[in-house]
């Protein structure tokens, strides 16, 4: 069986559970899917057999994490013990594979049955119920942390990482990384570069002040030059619109799409060290030091625990600080918030998180709507969430009309509970994950 690097595995989480806990496992799986994660769980706990063992081993080896539901019933299950052993083997082989234990009863001590549990903290879901803290801990545990962006030069990199391209890409990226530049790319497991992909890449590039392009030779039979180069012209256009400082290297200028030819510095396969250093110095000098950040617009006077959990999730997934209006003293509040929103890389806006009991409709938060409106006016990307009216009124119709008019063209991510709100925040943050290339160059 060919082993897949953990970060490239399509399945985020394998859920290991006892058959008696199937209902709980399904609830957690559905909630994790709402959070944007791909989940594998065996819908019918298997009977013994070599094929079943092979299947479970295969599915765990295709996952990034194994989440084990620790209940009294789970301690006596042979298959669950097998799954833990396979997951422990993956953890020993791959340092970024995670084995996560979730306990539903504080009286359960799994260490005699599962020695692997001694080496890790157990997450707690009392009686199997998702609390704010439990939801926060699970989402943080299942998602690799991103180092918080500091105040440095952030440069987006467009290059090839195939077998024929990687050597040159590494050579040039390493030279820029040694200058202390933070090299940023699109997360490797993001699937599409259609309209959603363009918007995602633009959100990532908007947190940078420079753009480095390293263009390989692309010759695909039956395809135009533009089709062969796929996303390179699109990222060049986004860079141009954002007015980023840009430096473009290429193996062969004549092979490029027309819009890329005029600015590309031809360095061949081996590269010209003196020319590369000169051009990288110019790019370094033209970029500015920034620390991209997100802003969470919400009713920050209430739901304090929930909002702090949402902030933790955003910072953990995106690797950038997340600001709330409560971070500012009252005498500076209005001006400071406006400036922070206008310069934010990304804005999360929870427009309505409560019910107006007088008319059984949503009660949009005025300050949150103003903050989200400022972001829209500044043409900043805004992710919108709101409490689903059906959560308190099963007969609710045309629920979008309960949101202020100016936000109705936005995709509204509805939630029915606080854990669901945190799941939506996690899903939205996952849609703008950055790849920090510096971590891969050592």
CORGI-V75073 format. One record per run of one state. SS is the DSSP state (A for helix, B for strand, O for the rest). FROM is the first residue (numbers start at 1). LEN is the number of residues. If there is no record, write none. Layout:
ss/from/len
SS/FROM/LEN
SS/FROM/LEN
//
This chain:
ss/from/len
O/1/5
A/6/3
O/9/2
B/11/1
O/12/1
B/13/4
O/17/2
A/19/16
O/35/4
B/39/2
O/41/9
A/50/12
O/62/1
B/63/1
O/64/1
B/65/6
O/71/2
A/73/4
O/77/1
A/78/16
O/94/4
B/98/6
O/104/11
A/115/5
O/120/2
B/122/3
O/125/1
A/126/3
O/129/3
A/132/11
O/143/9
B/152/7
O/159/7
A/166/12
O/178/4
B/182/5
O/187/8
A/195/11
O/206/4
B/210/6
O/216/9
A/225/5
O/230/1
A/231/12
O/243/2
B/245/6
O/251/2
A/253/3
O/256/2
A/258/4
O/262/3
B/265/2
O/267/6
A/273/14
O/287/2
B/289/2
O/291/2
B/293/5
O/298/6
A/304/15
O/319/2
B/321/3
O/324/1
A/325/3
O/328/2
A/330/13
O/343/3
B/346/7
O/353/2
B/355/2
O/357/4
B/361/2
O/363/3
A/366/12
O/378/4
B/382/6
O/388/1
A/389/3
O/392/7
A/399/4
O/403/2
A/405/3
O/408/4
B/412/4
O/416/2
A/418/13
O/431/3
B/434/3
A/437/4
O/441/2
//
